Amino acid sequence: QAEEELKEACARQALQLQEMGRRERLLTADVGRAKEQLESFKTQVMRVCSPAAAGVAGKAVTEQQVIEKVRQISDENQQSHEREKRLQEELSSRLSKEKEVSANIEVFKKSLQELQ
């Protein structure tokens, strides 16, 4: 009976080892696909961000290149927002001055009419 239990335990362990091997192969394949997807994504980002730098002569795009390009675009975006804000403030200021000038013109017109 002990021998039978030992055989069954060995059989279970063999099945577990087979299952672990199968899972390892699946995970290895998944990691390979993930690496391919990452390379493809990096190349796509670089192609969009900087067409001239993307895949030059079949050379792989490094993560650092992608990070630098994304950082550069982010900085440019921030500068654009700051410039837009300054222009909005300037426009607002000019509109206020225009209203003030218009009001002064109206006062001047009334004064002129009163003088006549």
MARKOLKOL-104006 format. One record per residue (C-alpha): residue number from 1; chain; x, y, z. Coordinates in steps of 0.02 Angstrom, whole numbers, padded with zeros to 5 digits. Last residue first. Example, Ala and Ser with C-alpha at 12.3 -4.5 7.8 and 13.67 -1.06 7.14 Angstrom:
<midos>
MIDO     k   c       xx       yy       zz
MIDO     2   A    00684   -00053    00357
MIDO     1   A    00615   -00225    00390
</midos>
This chain:
<midos>
MIDO     k   c       xx       yy       zz
MIDO   116   A   -01111    06141   -01453
MIDO   115   A   -01019    06123   -01290
MIDO   114   A   -01142    05993   -01228
MIDO   113   A   -01118    05893   -01386
MIDO   112   A   -00931    05898   -01365
MIDO   111   A   -00945    05842   -01184
MIDO   110   A   -01057    05698   -01237
MIDO   109   A   -00933    05648   -01372
MIDO   108   A   -00788    05656   -01249
MIDO   107   A   -00880    05546   -01124
MIDO   106   A   -00917    05422   -01263
MIDO   105   A   -00735    05426   -01318
MIDO   104   A   -00680    05394   -01139
MIDO   103   A   -00794    05242   -01130
MIDO   102   A   -00722    05177   -01293
MIDO   101   A   -00546    05205   -01228
MIDO   100   A   -00587    05108   -01069
MIDO    99   A   -00665    04968   -01167
MIDO    98   A   -00511    04960   -01279
MIDO    97   A   -00398    04958   -01125
MIDO    96   A   -00495    04812   -01054
MIDO    95   A   -00486    04721   -01221
MIDO    94   A   -00300    04752   -01227
MIDO    93   A   -00277    04679   -01053
MIDO    92   A   -00380    04526   -01096
MIDO    91   A   -00279    04500   -01255
MIDO    90   A   -00117    04515   -01157
MIDO    89   A   -00180    04391   -01027
MIDO    88   A   -00234    04270   -01164
MIDO    87   A   -00064    04292   -01249
MIDO    86   A    00026    04254   -01086
MIDO    85   A   -00082    04098   -01060
MIDO    84   A   -00051    04039   -01238
MIDO    83   A    00137    04063   -01213
MIDO    82   A    00130    03960   -01053
MIDO    81   A    00030    03824   -01140
MIDO    80   A    00153    03822   -01285
MIDO    79   A    00299    03810   -01166
MIDO    78   A    00218    03662   -01078
MIDO    77   A    00189    03575   -01246
MIDO    76   A    00369    03605   -01296
MIDO    75   A    00427    03529   -01132
MIDO    74   A    00313    03378   -01157
MIDO    73   A    00377    03356   -01335
MIDO    72   A    00556    03360   -01272
MIDO    71   A    00516    03236   -01133
MIDO    70   A    00434    03119   -01259
MIDO    69   A    00588    03132   -01370
MIDO    68   A    00707    03102   -01224
MIDO    67   A    00607    02951   -01164
MIDO    66   A    00600    02877   -01339
MIDO    65   A    00787    02901   -01364
MIDO    64   A    00822    02826   -01192
MIDO    63   A    00715    02675   -01233
MIDO    62   A    00827    02643   -01381
MIDO    61   A    00768    02637   -01561
MIDO    60   A    00838    02488   -01654
MIDO    59   A    00945    02526   -01807
MIDO    58   A    00865    02474   -01971
MIDO    57   A    00961    02609   -02064
MIDO    56   A    00880    02743   -01957
MIDO    55   A    00734    02661   -01868
MIDO    54   A    00648    02822   -01820
MIDO    53   A    00762    02972   -01811
MIDO    52   A    00700    03062   -01968
MIDO    51   A    00518    03032   -01923
MIDO    50   A    00536    03119   -01756
MIDO    49   A    00387    03111   -01640
MIDO    48   A    00273    03000   -01744
MIDO    47   A    00412    02884   -01805
MIDO    46   A    00490    02888   -01631
MIDO    45   A    00329    02834   -01549
MIDO    44   A    00302    02699   -01681
MIDO    43   A    00479    02633   -01656
MIDO    42   A    00456    02628   -01468
MIDO    41   A    00289    02538   -01489
MIDO    40   A    00364    02408   -01607
MIDO    39   A    00508    02377   -01488
MIDO    38   A    00385    02360   -01343
MIDO    37   A    00275    02242   -01443
MIDO    36   A    00424    02132   -01485
MIDO    35   A    00475    02128   -01302
MIDO    34   A    00297    02084   -01251
MIDO    33   A    00292    01943   -01379
MIDO    32   A    00453    01870   -01309
MIDO    31   A    00389    01885   -01131
MIDO    30   A    00228    01796   -01181
MIDO    29   A    00329    01654   -01262
MIDO    28   A    00432    01634   -01104
MIDO    27   A    00272    01635   -01001
MIDO    26   A    00195    01499   -01110
MIDO    25   A    00353    01394   -01100
MIDO    24   A    00358    01415   -00910
MIDO    23   A    00175    01367   -00897
MIDO    22   A    00206    01206   -00996
MIDO    21   A    00355    01165   -00887
MIDO    20   A    00253    01195   -00730
MIDO    19   A    00116    01081   -00797
MIDO    18   A    00243    00944   -00835
MIDO    17   A    00317    00963   -00662
MIDO    16   A    00144    00952   -00584
MIDO    15   A    00106    00796   -00686
MIDO    14   A    00270    00717   -00629
MIDO    13   A    00230    00765   -00450
MIDO    12   A    00060    00682   -00462
MIDO    11   A    00139    00525   -00535
MIDO    10   A    00270    00522   -00397
MIDO     9   A    00133    00540   -00266
MIDO     8   A    00034    00399   -00349
MIDO     7   A    00189    00287   -00351
MIDO     6   A    00223    00326   -00168
MIDO     5   A    00043    00288   -00123
MIDO     4   A    00055    00122   -00215
MIDO     3   A    00220    00079   -00128
MIDO     2   A    00143    00120    00041
MIDO     1   A    00000    00000    00000
</midos>
